[in-house]
Every structure is written in C-alpha cells, then in structure tokens.
Amino acid sequence: MGTAFDRAIKGDSGLTGVLTRGSELFFWAQAESSPDLHPSESPGMFRKTYIEITNVCDLSCSFCPKSSRPANMMSAHLFDHILSEITGISKLLHFHVVGEPLNHPEVGEFLRMCGDRGFRVNLVTNGRALQRRGKELLFQPALRNVSVSLQSVGPEAVDELLQLLESVRRFHVLARDAQGPEISLRLWALKPHGDQERLATTLHLISSVFGIERQRIDRALGQLSHEHRTVLVLHEFEEMEYKQIAKTMNCSIGTVMSRLFYARRKLAALLADLKKPDRQ
C-alpha cells in the first residue's frame, strides 16, 4: 500500500493530499498542507477515513478554517480511485472536511459506489439542502449516519434554527419510515464557560421540535449502570469499535457486546412511551 499512497501524495492520481492523524485517514483534492498531519507510509487499518468530496459550501462560518483553494467537486473517477486505494484498510468513511457534501451533484452516486464496495458512510451537513436533496439519501445501504451541524446558525437566529430543526425533523420521519440512516445533531464549537445560554436555548428548541423530554432522557441514562452507560456512549457517540472499547474498558469483546445489548434494551424500555415525531 505504501507505493500506492506515495503515488497519490505525489499527485499521480490527481490528489495532492493523503494524510493521517492517529487512526484517522484524510483525502483531499487540491489539498493545503496542515502542520498537525503527516503523509501516511504504512497505514495499517484506519478507524475512520475522511473524504472531502467538495470544498464548496454555501455558508461562511467563523469556526471553519478559511481556504484559498479553488472551488472543486471531486470527480467520480477520482472517488472510485480512492475507494480502491483504501479497500482493506478502512471501512468507515466520513464525507466531511471543509465543504458541504450535499452541494455535490453526485453524492447519491458516491453513496451507491460505497455500498457496492462494502463501506459505511457518515455524512456531515449544515442541513440547508436536506429539504431539497434528502430523498437521495434514503434507501442507501452504505449511509450509516447523517450528522447535522447546528453550529452554522448564529446564537441570535432563533427563527432560522427553528426552520432548520423542522427540516431535520421532517427528514428524520422519512428516514425512520424508510429504515434509513440515523440522524444526529452537532453543536460542537462551544466555549466551556461562555455559551451556556446558547446551549440551553438550543436544547429547548430541539426538545420542542422533536417532542423530546430531555430531563427524562437524562434520568434514564442515569439509571444505567456505569458499565452500561460507558459502553453506550463509547459505541454510539464516540463511534468506537468493539475492539477499541474492550481495550478502553479492560474487558473482552464479548463483554462489550453483552453490555451494549443490555444497555440498549434497558434504555429503550425506560423511554418506550416517549412522544414520537408525527408522521407526514
């Protein structure tokens, strides 16, 4: 694999960036250098692979790094080449670096290509195009999770946030009925001591739009044992694999699987009668 990666780094494949950080692998077209990343030499198995299928975004958020790269949409040929390069060394892909994946006209085709090769995909989006392109994400076996960033909405734009959350809720109903991808909400660039009011407002709006009794969910999680709560968080939120969780918790993989099973079952029982989103 080293030779193939070397060719990619040198630009023979049309890429100018194949970089690693810990157990994560990054692919860029028209990449800029980054001081905390380094070229991969002997990659082994990567937990996540990030693929920037486009660097085009319809927003200009303050927390995103600014780029001088020309606007670019990754070609299907280059995307297929990347999948060929990482087959056998990575299984979980993230469509996320700088651009908005739903701006790419071939995102549906890219997901189909991933499914054909046995990859699973997490897609990170600002959510603005869900109403227009959400149906393309349904019935895609490769698509594991759609993560919507709420950080792109300013702290004072309550009406805009409500509109975004309502769009996400409608997509959630479609995805649930189609047994499609999981939906998650991201609010990740908050200051630890300066954004409590914004966080409280956001959680209140989420609870209102989705009909979630947040305090009851907190209480339900608190009723899980430490072991069950920990394994649930590591697997569902940190996206860690069984082997990594077993090492972190100093137990066998079988114990991890058993704890996760019982944690999910107990949490589902505790929350069984929570209000569901209306179908429409």
C-alpha positions, 0 to 999 in steps of 0.5 A: 500500500505504501507505493500506492499512497506515495503515488497519490501524495505525489499527485499521480492520481490527481490528489495532492493530499493523503494524510493521517492523524492517529487512526484517522485517514484524510483525502483531499483534492487540491489539498493545503498542507496542515502542520498537525498531519503527516503523509501516511507510509504504512497505514495499517487499518484506519478507524475512520477515513475522511473524504472531502468530496467538495470544498464548496459550501454555501455558508461562511462560518467563523469556526471553519478554517478559511481556504484559498483553494479553488472551488472543486467537486471531486470527480467520480473517477477520482472517488472510485480511485480512492475507494480502491486505494483504501479497500482493506484498510478502512471501512468507515468513511466520513464525507466531511472536511471543509465543504458541504457534501450535499452541494455535490451533484453526485453524492447519491452516486458516491453513496451507491459506489460505497455500498457496492464496495462494502463501506459505511458512510457518515455524512456531515451537513449544515442541513440547508439542502436536506429539504431539497436533496434528502430523498437521495439519501434514503434507501442507501445501504452504505449511509450509516449516519447523517450528522447535522451541524447546528453550529452554522446558525448564529446564537441570535437566529432563533427563527432560522434554527427553528426552520432548520430543526423542522427540516431535520425533523421532517427528514428524520420521519422519512428516514425512520419510515424508510429504515434509513440512516440515523440522524444526529445533531452537532453543536460542537464549537462551544466555549466551556464557560461562555455559551451556556445560554446558547446551549440551553436555548438550543436544547429547548428548541430541539426538545420542542421540535422533536417532542423530546423530554430531555430531563427524562432522557437524562434520568434514564441514562442515569439509571444505567449502570456505569458499565452500561452507560460507558459502553453506550456512549463509547459505541454510539457517540464516540463511534468506537469499535468493539475492539477499541472499547474492550481495550478502553474498558479492560474487558473482552469483546464479548463483554462489550457486546453483552453490555451494549445489548443490555444497555440498549434494551434497558434504555429503550424500555425506560423511554418506550412511551416517549412522544414520537415525531408525527408522521407526514 
